[in-house]
Amino acid sequence: MQLQAAGLTKRYGTRTALDAVDLTLEPGVFGLLGPNGAGKSTLMSILATHVAPTAGSLAIGDHRVFEGQRPGPGLEGARRLIGYLPQKFTIMGFSSVRRNVEVAAWAQGVDAAEVPAAADRALARVGLSDRATSRARSLSGGMRQRLGIACALAHDPQVVLLDEPTAALDPVQRAGLRDDLAELGRDRIVVVTTHIVEDIAHIAQRAVVMGHGSFRFDGTVADLADLGGGDVVSPLEAGYRAVLADPVPAA
């Protein structure tokens, strides 16, 4: 499985939110870093097929997804391969936690007979099995975030796109999620956006720092840390800041 994007551009009027981005991804965890407004969510929305680019192309596996603004012949096939958690998502508050995940699985094409088992697997992965029969509206902010992740994983996607997935999670939950993401990345493409560099410090094989709609850095986490010096996580933070402070994109 491979995801290939070439020249992805998104303009809103005179504002360029994404500027000719090239990207090739294979199974593993890919960290997408950058401050608010850098273009991370715009890129994720295009990769998730929710928004068409102004220019450029996108292919996932053998599926041609976008060719400029036009949908490609593989759009619907690609959507079945994608699990997406946007920054803002809605839940069915009066329904049970399990029912929310079952609906997500069904909407993504899971066979009706397999939906209950798929929902239970997704809930177990995010540690919500004991809340399966609770109403979703009773969940705390962190638990709602975990429910959103379960919904994104319910159909066992090959491409997992998580936009700020650690928001509202406490440190223990964040550590557990990082372990889950590392496991997912063994055989599928996992893209995680965050502005918290520790989220990807020990699990991402590759990191990109975005700024003003373009890639300012694209390389390994170790290479990013080397830009900052020091040791353990602090150099990664320093490298991230160094990239954003440099007016010239890093080679």
Secondary structure as GFF3:
##gff-version 3
##sequence-region A 1 251
A	DSSP	beta_strand	3	12	.	.	.	ID=ss1
A	DSSP	beta_strand	15	25	.	.	.	ID=ss2
A	DSSP	beta_strand	28	33	.	.	.	ID=ss3
A	DSSP	alpha_helix	40	47	.	.	.	ID=ss4
A	DSSP	beta_strand	55	60	.	.	.	ID=ss5
A	DSSP	beta_strand	63	67	.	.	.	ID=ss6
A	DSSP	beta_strand	70	71	.	.	.	ID=ss7
A	DSSP	alpha_helix	75	79	.	.	.	ID=ss8
A	DSSP	beta_strand	82	85	.	.	.	ID=ss9
A	DSSP	alpha_helix	97	107	.	.	.	ID=ss10
A	DSSP	three_ten_helix	112	114	.	.	.	ID=ss11
A	DSSP	alpha_helix	115	125	.	.	.	ID=ss12
A	DSSP	three_ten_helix	129	131	.	.	.	ID=ss13
A	DSSP	three_ten_helix	136	138	.	.	.	ID=ss14
A	DSSP	alpha_helix	141	153	.	.	.	ID=ss15
A	DSSP	beta_strand	159	163	.	.	.	ID=ss16
A	DSSP	alpha_helix	171	184	.	.	.	ID=ss17
A	DSSP	beta_strand	189	194	.	.	.	ID=ss18
A	DSSP	three_ten_helix	197	199	.	.	.	ID=ss19
A	DSSP	beta_strand	206	211	.	.	.	ID=ss20
A	DSSP	beta_strand	214	219	.	.	.	ID=ss21
A	DSSP	alpha_helix	221	226	.	.	.	ID=ss22
A	DSSP	alpha_helix	234	245	.	.	.	ID=ss23
###
